Amino acid sequence: MSEIQEKIQIRAFLKPTCGWSNGVRAVLRKYNLAFDDVDIISNPVAYMEMVQKSHQRLSPCVEVDGVMLADVSGEEVESYLIQKGLVHPSESSDSTPINQGCPSH
């Protein structure tokens, strides 16, 4: 893990099982980034924190060094991280889709 990666503070407001949430997890794992995986389904206080910080109710939301990325896919998180120079583009052996919705049940 690089010095920059060690200093990045990431809180990911995610559902335990969801395509979008799993895509965010896959991207953060791909770049070996430490992150707080906040379960918004079993923790209503965390859900309300996400709503307050993101100003909307959809997930996933990822807070990177105080910047809230609201209602994002793993693809969008990866793009943000690359654009800000926090990571360099790389390939992954993880086959988890990073841009796939939650199944509708």
C-alpha positions in Angstrom: 0.0 0.0 0.0 1.4 3.4 -1.0 1.8 6.3 1.4 -1.1 8.1 -0.3 -3.4 5.0 0.0 -2.6 4.7 3.7 -3.7 8.3 4.3 -7.0 8.2 2.4 -10.0 8.1 4.7 -12.9 6.2 3.2 -16.4 5.5 4.6 -18.6 3.5 2.3 -22.3 3.5 3.1 -23.3 0.1 1.6 -25.9 -2.6 1.7 -24.7 -6.1 2.7 -25.8 -7.7 -0.5 -26.3 -5.5 -3.5 -24.7 -5.3 -7.0 -23.8 -1.6 -6.7 -22.4 -2.0 -3.1 -20.4 -5.1 -4.2 -19.0 -3.1 -7.1 -17.8 -0.4 -4.7 -16.2 -3.0 -2.5 -14.5 -4.6 -5.5 -12.9 -1.3 -6.6 -11.7 -0.4 -3.1 -10.2 -4.0 -2.7 -8.7 -3.7 -6.2 -6.6 -0.7 -5.1 -6.0 -2.2 -1.6 -7.7 0.8 0.1 -8.7 0.5 3.7 -12.3 1.6 4.2 -15.1 1.6 6.7 -17.8 -0.6 5.3 -21.0 0.9 6.9 -24.0 -1.3 6.8 -27.0 1.0 6.1 -29.6 -1.8 6.3 -29.0 -3.1 9.8 -27.9 0.3 11.2 -30.6 2.9 10.9 -28.4 5.6 12.5 -25.8 5.0 9.8 -28.5 5.2 7.1 -29.6 8.6 8.5 -26.0 9.8 8.6 -25.7 8.8 4.9 -28.9 10.7 4.1 -27.7 13.8 6.0 -24.3 13.8 4.4 -25.4 13.0 0.8 -28.7 14.9 0.8 -30.4 11.9 -0.8 -31.6 8.4 0.1 -30.0 6.2 -2.5 -26.9 4.1 -2.0 -24.1 3.4 -2.3 -22.5 6.6 -1.1 -18.8 6.8 -0.5 -17.1 9.5 1.5 -13.5 10.0 0.4 -11.5 12.4 2.6 -14.7 14.3 3.4 -16.0 14.4 -0.1 -19.3 12.6 -0.5 -19.9 10.6 -3.7 -23.7 10.0 -3.7 -25.5 7.2 -5.4 -22.4 5.8 -7.2 -21.3 2.6 -8.8 -17.9 1.1 -8.4 -17.0 2.4 -11.8 -17.8 6.0 -10.7 -15.8 5.5 -7.5 -12.8 4.2 -9.5 -13.0 7.1 -12.0 -13.1 9.6 -9.1 -10.1 8.0 -7.4 -8.1 8.1 -10.6 -9.1 11.6 -11.6 -8.0 12.9 -8.1 -4.7 11.0 -8.4 -5.4 8.9 -5.4 -4.8 5.7 -7.4 -3.3 4.7 -10.8 -5.4 2.7 -13.2 -4.8 -1.0 -13.0 -6.4 -4.3 -14.0 -8.0 -6.6 -11.4 -8.4 -10.4 -11.3 -11.6 -9.9 -9.3 -14.6 -10.8 -11.6 -17.1 -8.8 -9.5 -19.0 -6.4 -11.7 -18.4 -2.8 -10.7 -21.4 -1.4 -12.5 -24.3 -3.7 -11.8 -27.6 -2.9 -10.0 -29.2 -4.7 -7.1 -31.6 -7.6 -7.9 -35.2 -6.5 -7.6 -37.0 -8.8 -5.2 
